[in-house]
Amino acid sequence: MSDRKRGIRIQTRIIFSAILLLVQFVFLFWVLYNVTAKSAALYALSMIAGIITVIYIVNRRGNPNHKIAWIIFILVFPVFGISVFLLWGGGRVFPHLRKKMEKCEAHYLPYLKDDTDVRERLRYYDMFHSHQADYLSGESGYPLYYDTATEYLSPGEKIFEKMLSELEKAEKYIYMEFFILAEGYMWDEIHKILSRKVKSGIEIKIIFDDFGSIKRQHKNFITNLRAEGIKVSVFNPIKPSVNIFMNNRNHQKIVVIDGKTAFTGGFNIGDEYINLVERFGHWMDSGVMLKGNAVKSFLAMFCCMWEFNTGKQIDIASHFADCGEEDNGFVLPYCDDPLNNKNPAEGIYMQILNTAQKYVYITTPYLIIDNTMITIIKMAAKSGIEIKIITPHIPDKWYVHPVTQYNYLELLEAGVKIYEYTPGFIHSKLFVSDDKIATVGTVNMDYRSFIFHFECGAWICDNSTVLDIKDHFEEIIKVSEEIKIEEWKKRPVLMRLKQAILHIFAPFM
């Protein structure tokens, strides 16, 4: 199939799904409007129902910004807004999906041993930061490790080079999980290795998100992989449905090789991630390679998602490798998802900001945060903590970047230093603090990562990798433009208006 025909087919699928979804909403709106418009009593009831729903939203637990967006929508379109809220906003997920994931976790997490000696060792060396590990382990369910070596990798070209090298060493299995799996040079080079490995009897499993990859593969992509013996699972296939779960995507990036090596970070499989294709200027991304017992946690994360997707269990015990590595610090892999009532991904960011003594450096492609996070960042800055944040200069989404920029002024006034990565788009999701603590992973500073998506990362403490991340942050700043408060206050009125309007819809971005 030619690239043109392939593009038309994929575009048709997307447009068809979008049209059917729109038709469902239009029909719902039409029915509700006609029913209420023809009856004063029903109209009055709709207004009362709207007020009751607003009172319910105000008093329920949850993010205030998210509540405000729904309240505005319901007050403008009472009956229609209530209906959409019941479909999309009444709860994060359906209860049966939550139970399904809990069942999956019950199959794998008990195999991860929480070593009290490791916890005591961290308390002895670093009592201050041990509380972060206690929090993260308790909320995510994954243990703290000591015998794990880590290597920070950036930009994407370095991640790709190292990944190819490690894939070549595989002897038993390769598990890969990505939001985007796109055809191109990067995939072709990985596929060459996978094809050879599967022919030699090595087990290969791949998970990718349908929404992230829908426009990036040819018609028979999955069929051909399965014909080779590679097992493939597509997360949450896109359908023309108002099903709330369509909004929840798998944003995790995990590679596990023989239980000895793991990768995670912001990168996906696509040529833009290694700068072979320029989409938004230079693409800056980051990741971390782990060798040692912490790999077990990433294996468990993959197994949970595989069973959740396919209903098939993996014998995790037979996939473990006793492979402790000498290193000088601690590692705690973690994941987060919309199927629980916890929020460790956002929580660990807050913990780092709350406990910082000298500095916190942050890189994020999106800075779409609520009042709580803004307050914590401002309090840290006003307490004398040096806060530096790097965001993209060239955005990937025209409607998202203004919402990121909307938060600049309030943070700048508190003493936060903000930079935009001038060469292009920075996709790295990094926190580094006090030469002691760092996180590398998939978690953006936005509502999607904090609330709606499946995410993962690695918390690193008292490890030389922390200094590598800090050094790289300082290199990125050299080619970034600092946003000066005096100049920012003079930005055009139309720009301010666009930022203010789009900010209202921030919780939906």
C-alpha positions as CSV (number, residue, x, y, z in Angstrom):
1,M,0.0,0.0,0.0
2,S,1.4,3.4,-1.0
3,D,2.0,6.1,1.7
4,R,-0.8,8.2,0.2
5,K,-3.4,5.4,0.3
6,R,-2.2,4.5,3.8
7,G,-2.6,8.1,5.0
8,I,-6.1,8.3,3.4
9,R,-7.2,5.1,5.1
10,I,-6.0,6.2,8.5
11,Q,-7.4,9.7,8.1
12,T,-10.7,8.2,7.1
13,R,-10.8,6.1,10.2
14,I,-10.1,9.1,12.4
15,I,-12.6,11.3,10.7
16,F,-15.3,8.6,10.7
17,S,-14.9,8.0,14.4
18,A,-14.9,11.7,15.1
19,I,-18.0,12.3,13.0
20,L,-19.9,9.4,14.7
21,L,-18.9,10.7,18.1
22,L,-20.0,14.2,17.1
23,V,-23.3,12.9,15.8
24,Q,-24.0,11.2,19.1
25,F,-23.4,14.5,21.0
26,V,-25.5,16.5,18.5
27,F,-28.4,14.1,18.7
28,L,-28.2,14.1,22.5
29,F,-28.2,17.9,22.5
30,W,-31.1,18.1,20.0
31,V,-33.3,15.8,21.9
32,L,-32.6,17.4,25.2
33,Y,-33.1,20.9,23.8
34,N,-36.4,20.1,22.1
35,V,-37.8,18.4,25.2
36,T,-37.0,21.3,27.5
37,A,-37.7,24.1,25.0
38,K,-41.3,23.0,24.5
39,S,-42.1,22.8,28.2
40,A,-41.7,25.6,30.7
41,A,-41.9,23.0,33.5
42,L,-39.2,20.8,32.0
43,Y,-37.0,23.9,31.4
44,A,-37.4,24.9,35.1
45,L,-36.6,21.3,36.1
46,S,-33.5,21.4,33.9
47,M,-32.3,24.6,35.6
48,I,-32.9,23.0,39.1
49,A,-31.1,19.9,38.0
50,G,-28.2,22.0,36.8
51,I,-28.0,23.9,40.1
52,I,-28.1,20.6,42.0
53,T,-25.4,19.1,39.8
54,V,-23.2,22.3,40.4
55,I,-23.7,22.0,44.2
56,Y,-22.7,18.3,43.9
57,I,-19.6,19.2,41.9
58,V,-18.6,21.9,44.4
59,N,-18.8,19.6,47.3
60,R,-17.3,16.5,45.9
61,R,-13.6,15.7,46.3
62,G,-11.4,16.7,43.4
63,N,-9.4,19.4,41.6
64,P,-11.0,22.9,41.9
65,N,-9.9,23.8,38.4
66,H,-11.5,20.7,37.0
67,K,-14.7,21.6,38.9
68,I,-14.8,25.2,37.6
69,A,-14.6,24.0,34.0
70,W,-17.5,21.6,34.5
71,I,-19.6,24.2,36.4
72,I,-19.2,26.7,33.5
73,F,-20.2,24.1,31.0
74,I,-23.3,23.0,33.0
75,L,-24.5,26.5,33.6
76,V,-24.3,27.4,29.9
77,F,-25.9,24.1,28.7
78,P,-27.8,22.8,31.7
79,V,-29.4,19.6,30.5
80,F,-26.8,18.8,27.9
81,G,-24.0,19.7,30.3
82,I,-25.4,17.4,33.0
83,S,-25.6,14.5,30.5
84,V,-22.1,14.9,29.3
85,F,-20.9,15.3,32.9
86,L,-22.6,12.0,33.8
87,L,-20.8,10.3,30.9
88,W,-17.4,11.9,31.2
89,G,-17.0,13.8,34.4
90,G,-18.9,11.9,37.1
91,G,-16.1,9.6,37.9
92,R,-12.5,8.8,36.7
93,V,-13.3,5.3,35.5
94,F,-16.0,2.6,35.6
95,P,-15.8,0.4,38.8
96,H,-15.3,-2.8,36.8
97,L,-12.1,-1.5,35.2
98,R,-10.8,-0.6,38.6
99,K,-11.5,-4.1,39.9
100,K,-9.9,-5.5,36.8
101,M,-6.6,-3.6,37.3
102,E,-6.6,-4.5,41.1
103,K,-6.9,-8.2,40.1
104,C,-3.9,-7.8,37.7
105,E,-1.8,-6.1,40.4
106,A,-2.7,-8.8,42.9
107,H,-1.1,-11.3,40.5
108,Y,2.3,-9.5,40.2
109,L,3.0,-7.0,43.0
110,P,3.3,-9.6,45.7
111,Y,6.4,-10.9,43.9
112,L,8.1,-7.6,44.6
113,K,9.8,-7.8,48.0
114,D,9.9,-4.7,50.1
115,D,13.3,-5.0,51.7
116,T,13.2,-3.3,55.1
117,D,17.1,-3.3,55.2
118,V,17.1,-1.0,52.1
119,R,14.6,1.4,53.7
120,E,16.7,1.5,56.9
121,R,19.8,2.1,54.9
122,L,18.2,5.1,53.3
123,R,17.0,6.4,56.6
124,Y,20.5,6.1,58.0
125,Y,22.2,7.9,55.1
126,D,19.4,10.4,54.2
127,M,16.6,10.6,56.8
128,F,15.3,13.7,55.1
129,H,14.6,12.2,51.7
130,S,13.6,8.7,53.0
131,H,10.1,10.1,53.6
132,Q,9.8,10.7,49.9
133,A,10.5,7.0,49.3
134,D,8.1,6.0,52.0
135,Y,5.4,8.1,50.4
136,L,6.0,7.0,46.8
137,S,6.3,3.3,47.7
138,G,3.1,3.4,49.8
139,E,1.1,5.2,47.1
140,S,2.4,3.3,44.0
141,G,2.9,-0.1,45.6
142,Y,6.5,-0.5,44.3
143,P,9.5,-1.1,46.6
144,L,12.8,0.8,47.1
145,Y,16.0,-0.7,45.7
146,Y,19.7,-0.2,46.4
147,D,21.4,-2.7,44.1
148,T,20.6,-1.0,40.8
149,A,22.8,0.9,38.4
150,T,21.3,3.8,36.5
151,E,22.5,5.7,33.4
152,Y,20.9,9.0,32.3
153,L,20.5,9.2,28.5
154,S,19.7,12.4,26.5
155,P,18.8,13.3,23.8
156,G,16.8,10.6,22.1
157,E,19.7,9.7,19.8
158,K,21.6,8.4,22.8
159,I,18.6,6.5,24.1
160,F,18.1,4.9,20.8
161,E,21.8,3.9,20.4
162,K,21.9,2.4,23.9
163,M,18.6,0.6,23.4
164,L,19.7,-1.1,20.2
165,S,22.9,-2.3,22.0
166,E,20.9,-3.8,24.8
167,L,18.3,-5.4,22.6
168,E,21.1,-7.2,20.8
169,K,22.1,-8.8,24.1
170,A,18.6,-10.3,24.7
171,E,18.7,-14.1,25.4
172,K,15.2,-14.8,26.8
173,Y,12.6,-12.1,26.3
174,I,12.0,-8.5,25.2
175,Y,9.0,-6.6,26.5
176,M,8.2,-3.1,25.0
177,E,5.4,-0.7,25.9
178,F,5.0,2.8,24.3
179,F,2.4,5.5,23.8
180,I,3.5,5.9,20.2
181,L,4.9,3.2,18.0
182,A,5.5,4.8,14.6
183,E,7.0,3.3,11.5
184,G,10.2,4.8,10.2
185,Y,14.0,4.4,10.6
186,M,13.9,4.1,14.4
187,W,11.3,1.3,14.2
188,D,13.0,-0.4,11.3
189,E,16.3,-0.7,13.2
190,I,14.5,-2.0,16.3
191,H,12.4,-4.4,14.1
192,K,15.5,-5.9,12.5
193,I,16.7,-7.0,15.9
194,L,13.3,-8.2,17.0
195,S,12.8,-10.3,13.9
196,R,16.1,-12.0,14.4
197,K,15.5,-12.6,18.1
198,V,12.0,-14.0,17.7
199,K,13.3,-16.5,15.1
200,S,15.9,-17.7,17.6
201,G,13.1,-18.5,20.2
202,I,13.2,-15.3,22.2
203,E,9.8,-14.2,23.5
204,I,8.7,-10.7,22.4
205,K,5.7,-8.8,23.5
206,I,4.7,-5.3,22.5
207,I,2.0,-2.9,23.8
208,F,1.2,0.4,22.2
209,D,-1.6,2.9,22.6
210,D,-4.0,3.1,19.7
211,F,-4.6,6.9,20.0
212,G,-0.9,7.6,20.1
213,S,-0.1,5.4,17.1
214,I,-3.2,5.5,15.0
215,K,-1.7,7.7,12.2
216,R,1.7,6.2,12.3
217,Q,1.4,2.6,11.0
218,H,0.4,0.9,7.7
219,K,-2.6,-1.3,7.3
220,N,-1.1,-4.7,8.0
221,F,1.4,-3.6,10.6
222,I,0.1,-5.7,13.5
223,T,-0.8,-8.7,11.3
224,N,2.7,-8.9,9.9
225,L,4.3,-8.7,13.4
226,R,2.0,-11.4,14.7
227,A,2.9,-13.6,11.7
228,E,6.5,-13.3,12.7
229,G,5.7,-14.6,16.1
230,I,5.8,-11.2,17.9
231,K,2.9,-10.8,20.3
232,V,1.2,-7.4,20.0
233,S,-1.5,-5.8,22.2
234,V,-3.2,-2.5,21.3
235,F,-4.3,-0.5,24.3
236,N,-7.9,0.9,24.3
237,P,-8.6,0.9,20.5
238,I,-10.3,4.1,19.3
239,K,-14.0,3.7,18.7
240,P,-16.8,6.2,17.9
241,S,-18.1,6.0,21.5
242,V,-18.8,8.3,24.4
243,N,-17.3,5.7,26.7
244,I,-15.4,7.6,29.4
245,F,-12.5,5.2,29.2
246,M,-11.7,6.5,25.7
247,N,-10.2,9.5,27.5
248,N,-7.7,7.4,29.4
249,R,-4.6,6.5,27.4
250,N,-1.5,4.5,28.1
251,H,1.3,7.0,28.3
252,Q,3.9,4.6,29.8
253,K,7.2,3.9,28.1
254,I,8.9,0.7,29.3
255,V,11.4,-1.7,27.8
256,V,12.4,-4.8,29.8
257,I,15.2,-7.1,28.5
258,D,15.6,-10.5,30.3
259,G,14.7,-9.0,33.6
260,K,18.2,-7.5,33.7
261,T,17.8,-4.2,31.9
262,A,15.0,-1.7,31.7
263,F,14.4,1.7,30.0
264,T,11.9,4.4,30.8
265,G,11.6,8.1,30.0
266,G,9.8,10.6,27.8
267,F,10.8,9.0,24.4
268,N,8.6,7.0,22.1
269,I,9.4,5.1,18.9
270,G,9.3,7.6,16.1
271,D,11.8,9.4,14.0
272,E,11.2,12.8,15.5
273,Y,12.4,11.5,18.9
274,I,15.9,10.9,17.4
275,N,15.8,14.1,15.2
276,L,15.7,12.3,11.9
277,V,12.4,14.1,11.2
278,E,11.9,17.7,12.2
279,R,8.4,18.5,13.5
280,F,8.9,21.3,16.0
281,G,12.6,22.2,15.7
282,H,15.1,20.1,17.6
283,W,13.4,17.5,19.8
284,M,15.0,17.2,23.3
285,D,14.0,14.1,25.2
286,S,15.5,12.0,28.0
287,G,15.4,8.6,29.5
288,V,17.2,6.4,32.0
289,M,18.6,2.8,31.7
290,L,18.4,0.6,34.8
291,K,20.4,-2.6,35.4
292,G,19.8,-4.5,38.6
293,N,16.9,-5.6,40.8
294,A,14.8,-2.5,40.2
295,V,14.1,-3.9,36.8
296,K,11.7,-6.3,38.5
297,S,9.3,-3.4,39.1
298,F,9.2,-2.4,35.5
299,L,8.6,-6.0,34.6
300,A,5.7,-6.1,37.0
301,M,4.3,-2.9,35.4
302,F,4.4,-4.4,32.0
303,C,2.8,-7.7,33.2
304,C,-0.1,-5.8,34.8
305,M,-0.8,-3.9,31.6
306,W,-0.4,-7.0,29.4
307,E,-3.0,-8.9,31.5
308,F,-5.3,-5.9,31.7
309,N,-5.2,-5.6,27.9
310,T,-5.3,-9.2,26.9
311,G,-6.7,-11.1,29.9
312,K,-3.6,-13.4,29.7
313,Q,-1.3,-13.8,32.7
314,I,2.5,-13.9,32.5
315,D,4.5,-16.2,34.8
316,I,6.4,-13.4,36.3
317,A,8.5,-15.6,38.6
318,S,10.1,-17.3,35.7
319,H,11.0,-13.9,34.1
320,F,12.9,-12.6,37.1
321,A,16.6,-12.4,37.0
322,D,18.7,-12.1,40.2
323,C,21.0,-9.4,38.9
324,G,22.0,-7.0,41.7
325,E,24.4,-4.3,40.5
326,E,26.9,-2.2,42.5
327,D,25.9,1.4,42.7
328,N,26.0,4.3,45.1
329,G,22.4,5.2,45.6
330,F,18.7,4.3,45.7
331,V,16.1,3.7,43.0
332,L,12.3,3.5,43.2
333,P,10.4,2.8,40.0
334,Y,6.7,3.9,40.2
335,C,3.6,4.0,38.1
336,D,0.3,5.8,38.3
337,D,-3.1,5.3,36.6
338,P,-6.6,6.6,36.6
339,L,-8.0,3.4,38.0
340,N,-7.1,4.2,41.6
341,N,-7.9,7.0,44.0
342,K,-4.2,7.8,44.5
343,N,-2.0,10.2,42.7
344,P,1.7,9.3,43.3
345,A,2.9,10.9,40.0
346,E,1.8,14.4,41.0
347,G,2.4,13.7,44.7
348,I,6.1,13.0,44.3
349,Y,6.5,16.3,42.4
350,M,4.9,18.1,45.3
351,Q,7.0,16.2,47.8
352,I,10.2,17.3,46.0
353,L,9.1,20.9,46.0
354,N,8.0,20.8,49.6
355,T,11.2,19.3,50.9
356,A,13.8,21.1,48.8
357,Q,16.6,23.0,50.6
358,K,18.5,24.7,47.8
359,Y,17.0,24.2,44.3
360,V,14.5,22.4,42.1
361,Y,15.0,22.3,38.4
362,I,12.2,21.1,36.1
363,T,11.8,20.4,32.5
364,T,8.3,19.7,31.1
365,P,6.6,20.0,27.7
366,Y,3.4,21.3,29.3
367,L,2.9,23.5,32.4
368,I,-0.8,23.1,32.8
369,I,-1.2,23.0,36.5
370,D,-3.8,23.6,39.1
371,N,-3.8,26.2,42.0
372,T,-2.4,23.7,44.5
373,M,0.7,23.0,42.4
374,I,1.1,26.7,41.6
375,T,0.9,27.5,45.3
376,I,3.5,24.9,46.2
377,I,5.9,26.2,43.5
378,K,5.4,29.8,44.6
379,M,5.9,28.9,48.3
380,A,9.2,27.2,47.5
381,A,10.4,30.1,45.5
382,K,9.4,32.6,48.1
383,S,11.2,30.6,50.7
384,G,14.5,31.1,48.9
385,I,14.5,27.9,47.0
386,E,15.9,28.4,43.4
387,I,13.2,27.2,41.1
388,K,13.9,26.9,37.4
389,I,11.5,25.6,34.8
390,I,12.2,24.9,31.1
391,T,9.3,24.6,28.7
392,P,9.3,24.4,24.8
393,H,9.7,27.5,22.6
394,I,8.2,25.7,19.6
395,P,5.0,24.1,20.7
396,D,3.6,20.8,19.4
397,K,-0.1,21.9,19.9
398,W,-1.2,25.5,19.2
399,Y,-4.0,25.3,21.8
400,V,-1.9,23.9,24.6
401,H,1.1,26.2,24.7
402,P,-0.9,29.3,25.5
403,V,-2.2,27.5,28.6
404,T,1.3,26.7,29.6
405,Q,2.2,30.4,29.1
406,Y,-0.8,31.5,31.1
407,N,0.9,30.4,34.3
408,Y,4.2,32.3,33.6
409,L,3.3,35.6,35.2
410,E,2.1,34.3,38.5
411,L,5.2,32.1,38.9
412,L,7.6,34.9,37.7
413,E,6.1,37.3,40.3
414,A,7.0,34.7,43.0
415,G,10.6,34.6,41.9
416,V,10.4,31.4,39.7
417,K,12.8,31.5,36.7
418,I,11.2,30.3,33.5
419,Y,13.0,29.4,30.3
420,E,11.9,28.3,26.8
421,Y,14.0,25.8,24.9
422,T,14.8,28.0,21.9
423,P,16.0,25.2,19.5
424,G,12.6,23.6,19.5
425,F,10.5,21.2,21.6
426,I,11.6,19.9,24.9
427,H,9.7,16.6,25.7
428,S,11.8,15.6,28.8
429,K,10.0,15.2,32.1
430,L,12.6,15.8,34.7
431,F,12.8,17.0,38.3
432,V,16.2,17.3,40.0
433,S,16.8,18.8,43.5
434,D,19.6,19.6,45.9
435,D,22.1,17.3,44.1
436,K,20.3,14.5,45.9
437,I,16.9,13.7,44.2
438,A,15.8,13.3,40.6
439,T,12.9,11.7,38.7
440,V,12.9,10.6,35.1
441,G,9.8,9.3,33.4
442,T,6.7,9.9,31.4
443,V,4.8,12.3,33.7
444,N,4.1,15.7,32.2
445,M,3.0,18.6,34.4
446,D,-0.6,18.6,33.2
447,Y,-4.0,17.2,33.9
448,R,-3.7,14.4,31.4
449,S,-0.7,12.9,33.1
450,F,-1.8,13.6,36.7
451,I,-5.4,12.4,36.2
452,F,-6.3,10.7,33.0
453,H,-3.2,8.7,31.8
454,F,-1.3,5.6,32.8
455,E,2.2,6.9,33.6
456,C,5.5,5.6,35.0
457,G,9.0,6.8,36.1
458,A,12.0,6.3,38.3
459,W,12.8,8.2,41.5
460,I,16.6,8.3,42.1
461,C,18.3,9.3,45.3
462,D,21.9,9.8,46.4
463,N,23.1,8.6,43.0
464,S,25.6,10.0,40.6
465,T,22.9,10.0,37.9
466,V,21.3,12.9,39.8
467,L,24.3,15.0,39.1
468,D,24.3,13.9,35.4
469,I,20.7,15.2,35.1
470,K,21.6,18.4,36.8
471,D,24.6,18.9,34.5
472,H,22.4,18.3,31.4
473,F,19.8,20.7,32.7
474,E,22.4,23.4,32.9
475,E,23.5,22.7,29.4
476,I,19.9,23.0,28.1
477,I,19.6,26.4,29.9
478,K,22.5,27.7,27.8
479,V,20.5,27.4,24.6
480,S,17.2,28.5,26.2
481,E,15.6,32.0,26.4
482,E,14.8,33.3,29.9
483,I,11.3,34.8,30.2
484,K,11.8,38.2,31.8
485,I,8.8,39.5,33.8
486,E,9.1,43.1,32.5
487,E,8.9,41.9,28.9
488,W,6.2,39.3,29.7
489,K,3.9,42.0,31.1
490,K,4.1,43.8,27.8
491,R,2.9,40.8,25.7
492,P,0.1,41.7,23.2
493,V,-3.5,41.9,24.3
494,L,-4.7,39.3,21.9
495,M,-2.1,36.9,23.2
496,R,-3.3,37.5,26.7
497,L,-6.9,37.0,25.6
498,K,-6.1,33.7,23.9
499,Q,-4.3,32.5,27.0
500,A,-7.1,33.5,29.3
501,I,-9.8,31.8,27.2
502,L,-7.9,28.6,26.6
503,H,-7.0,28.4,30.3
504,I,-10.7,27.9,31.1
505,F,-10.5,24.5,29.3
506,A,-7.1,23.5,30.9
507,P,-8.6,20.6,32.8
508,F,-9.7,19.0,29.6
509,M,-6.3,19.3,27.9
